């Protein structure tokens, strides 16, 4: 019997890297501590939006967490810069009184958000949602090069995901994978599959009405 490396415990996955930007030092330190406890690797910290962009470009993290209100450049402008360059998914931190800014943040490219004060248990779901949405966008964009076509594809896929979530009780990421797999199986584009779901409903589900 030969002792091989295969008997060794499997290597731990590399922790996801995170850059955080928050101008209130205590909140930033608390957030960094929570992330480390959850197994993330905080590779950069900033106190303003401009520095956050610089760190994101330099370090290419897996995730960027930005506060909405920051000096030099606010979080929404920083999110727009980071998202438009497809550097990493962005999670926004917003105070409860700033809920009106959430829509602006989403339009700027933020993938999810956390309302302060938040707890450690709120952190991981927001991060996972941001990561999966970002992966979806990157996947869609690799399939479609034309900008107008991309927007139409994303709209169709979003509508189809909503139908699949409701009809098949799937999560958002499961619904996306359903569209992805069906497209591969049928040798169709994801847009064609999504538009089929929107127009005709889910295959195999009894028609309503």
N, C-alpha and C positions, 0 to 999 in steps of 0.2 A: 504494500500500500504506500503510494507516494503522497507525501505532504505537499499540497500545492497551494498556490495563492487563492484558489477557488474556495478553500475552507475558511479563509479570512473573512471577517465581517465585511459586508458591502460598504463601499465608501459613502459617506454622507454627501447629499447633494450640496453643491456650492450655494451658500446663502445669497439671496437676492440683494443687490446693492441699491441703496436709497440715498438721494440727496434731499435734505429738508431745508426750507427757507421760512423763517418766522422771526419777526423783529423783536418779539418779547422773549428774552433769553431764558426765563424760567420755563415757559411753555415749550420752547425748542428743546431744552434739556430733558424735560419730562417726556416729550415725544420720542427723542432719541433713545431714552432708556426703555420705553415701551417697545419700540421697534427691535432693539437688541434682545429684549426678553422674549420676543416672538420669533427670534431666529433670523432677523434681517441684519444686514451689514450697512451701517450708516457711514458712507464714504465721504460725505461732504455736508457742511452746514453753512447757511448764509443768513444774513439779517436783512437783505433787501432783494428785490426781484432781479436787478441787473446782475448781481453776483450769482444768483441762482442759475441764470442762463449760462453764465461763464462756466460754472461748475458742471452743469449738465453737459455742455459741449466738451469740456475737458475730460470728464470722468465717464461719460456715457453710461449712467446707471440704469438699472432695470426699472426704476420708479423715481418720480419726483413729487414731493409733497410741498405745496405752496400755501402760505396764508394769503387771503384775499387782499388785506390792507397792509402794504409795506412801503417804506420810503424808497426813493430813487426811481423805482419802477414797481407798480403794484402787481399783485399776483395774477390778475387777469391778463395783463399785457405780457407778463413772463410766461404764463401758460400758453398764450397764443404763439409766442416765439418758439417754445419748446415743442409744442404739438405740431406746428406747421412744418418743422424740420424732422418730424418723426423720430426725435431723440429717445423719448421714453413716455409712458403713460403718466398723466398728471392727476393727483388727488388734491382737491382744494380744501383748505380749512376756512370755515366761515362762522362768524358769530350768529346766534339765532336772529338777531336784529338785521342781519344782512341777507336774509333769505331771497330778497329781490335780486341779489347779485349772482345767485346760483345759476339762473338761466343764462346770464351773460358769460359766466365761467364755462358753462357747457358749450355755448356757441364759440368760445375761444379755444375749445379743444380739451377741456378737463373731462376725464372719463368717469370720475365719481367725486363725492365730496363728504366731508365730515363736519357736523355742526358742533362748535365748542359750547360748553365743555363736553368733551367726549371721553369715553372710558377705553381701556385697553381692548375690551371685547368688541368695541365698534370698529377698531382699526383694521383687523384682518379682512372682514367682509368688504370693506370699502376698497382695500388694496386689491383683493382678488377680483372684484368687479372691474376695477380700472385695468388690471393686467389682461383680463379676458377680452374686454372691449377693444383694447389697443391691439391685441393679437388678431381680432376679427378684422379691424380696419386694415392692418398690414396685409392680411391674407386677401381681402377684397381688392386692395390696390395692386397686389402682385398679379391678380387675374385681369384687371382692367386698367389700361393705360390712359384712356381718354378721360379728361376731368369731368365733362358732363355725364358721360357714361358711368363714372364712379359714383357720382351723386345719386343718379337714378338707381344704380345697383344697391347702394347703401339704404336708400329709402325703401326699396322693395324688400330687401332682406329684413329691415327693422319691422316692417308691417307683417311680414310672414312669421318672424320670430314671435310677435305678439299672438298671432293665431295659433301657432304651435304650442306656445306656453299654456294657452287657455284650453285647447282641445286635447292635448296629450299630457297635461300637467308636467311640463318640462321646465327646467330653469332656463335662464336666458342663454347661458353658454351651451347647454344641451340642445336648445333649439337651433343655435347656430351650427353646431356639429351635425345635426340632422340634415340641415340644408346642404352643408359641405359634403357629407357622405352621399346623399341622394344625387347631388350634382356629379360626383365621381362615378357612382354606380351607373347612372343613366347617360354619362358622357355629355352632360349639358352644362351650361354656365350656371353659376349660383343665382344670377338674376333671373334666368328662365325658370329655375326651380321655384324661386321665391314668388315670382309673378303667377306661376301655376297654383301655388298655395293660396295666394290672395284671391285669385279669380275663381278657382274651383274647390277650395278647401283642402283639407288633409286627405291624401289618398287612403282609402280603406275606412274612413270615418263616414258614418251615415250622414247624408245631406240634411241640413236643417231647413225647415220651412218647406 
